[in-house]
Amino acid sequence: MNTKSPSFTQQLHAAWASQGSMLCVGFDPDPKRIPASLAGKPEPIFEFCKAIADATADLVCAFKPQIAYFASQGAETQLKKLISHLKTQYPYIPVILDAKRGDIGSTAEHYAMEAFERYGADAVTVNPYMGFDSIEPYLRYSQKGVIVLCRTSNPGGSDLQFLKNSSTGEPLYLEVAKLAASKWNASGQLGLVVGATFPEEIAKVRNLVGDMPLLIPGIGAQGGDIAATVKAGSIAQKLGTGMIINSSRAILYASSGEDFAQAARKVAQTTRDALNAAAK
Ligand SMILES: O=C(O)c1cc(=O)[nH]c(=O)n1[C@@H]1O[C@H](COP(=O)(O)O)[C@@H](O)[C@H]1O
């Protein structure tokens, strides 16, 4: 645990300011969609993600590799190499490992070790379903960020997240937001995931959590409305901060040709500009 490095929250604030962007590029490298021009390379997943990272690094406030896309291919070494490349070349851009883990404390210790020590991520996504003792092991890494699922972007998220607490009448996702903003966040390391597909709920979460960082996936391939998302998640007096707005597939697969990285850059730039325009 390195206590001298800036915390995830400090890194994020610096990146929002210096990069002038709330865009996060997500790495979900589907082997079926990796451009043919990379076939035959010894590490095609790494090469694909690296090319897109290098083409978009000046446009983002964060990068978010999704661990399943690497693990399903036995490509953990390529994930490690990618994160190491990102941290070496772009140390000012925080890397969020999207793992959505959740387990009892003794196991969570190992998931935390995996995210922060094996891969060197700056933050990790976690599932809060098993409660605080499943999150606490991550918080022992005092400089790292822990981003808790709250109101996810998928339609099935409503199955459980909309269940009402019988004593408060509040839906579960708002109970998660309240816990995350109060009891669980003594160390200031937490953020929340809220989907761009549900701007009304983003606004409710923002009202409860003050200026806590929100990771917002769901623009791009999932069709979330950029203007509505930015309006709902903005912090009064601090426009252009507070949100890490992720797009993965719309950027990664902008072209399947040899120009894939330039095409990804174009979409990332348009998306960054649309986010900034909506924040004015
Ligand atoms: O935690 C996430 O990043 C996440 C939460 C959520 O509610 N919805 C969601 O789509 N994601 C992730 O965001 C990425 C999908 O981004 P798109 O390809 O832009 O739709 C995938 O890595 C998902 O796992």
The ligand as a Gaussian input file, in Angstrom:
#p B3LYP/6-31G(d) Opt

LIG

0 1
 O      -19.682000      -1.136000     -13.957000
 C      -19.807000      -0.943000     -15.183000
 O      -18.917000      -0.452000     -15.831000
 C      -21.113000      -1.202000     -15.785000
 C      -22.209000      -1.039000     -14.969000
 C      -23.497000      -1.025000     -15.529000
 O      -24.481000      -0.769000     -14.856000
 N      -23.621000      -1.237000     -16.861000
 C      -22.551000      -1.475000     -17.684000
 O      -22.755000      -1.628000     -18.905000
 N      -21.278000      -1.523000     -17.149000
 C      -20.124000      -1.869000     -17.991000
 O      -19.969000      -0.935000     -19.066000
 C      -19.482000      -1.619000     -20.238000
 C      -20.489000      -1.509000     -21.380000
 O      -20.267000      -0.308000     -22.050000
 P      -20.865000      -0.051000     -23.526000
 O      -20.181000      -1.011000     -24.444000
 O      -20.548000       1.369000     -23.784000
 O      -22.335000      -0.323000     -23.433000
 C      -19.301000      -3.073000     -19.850000
 O      -17.953000      -3.242000     -19.432000
 C      -20.231000      -3.236000     -18.683000
 O      -19.811000      -4.265000     -17.834000

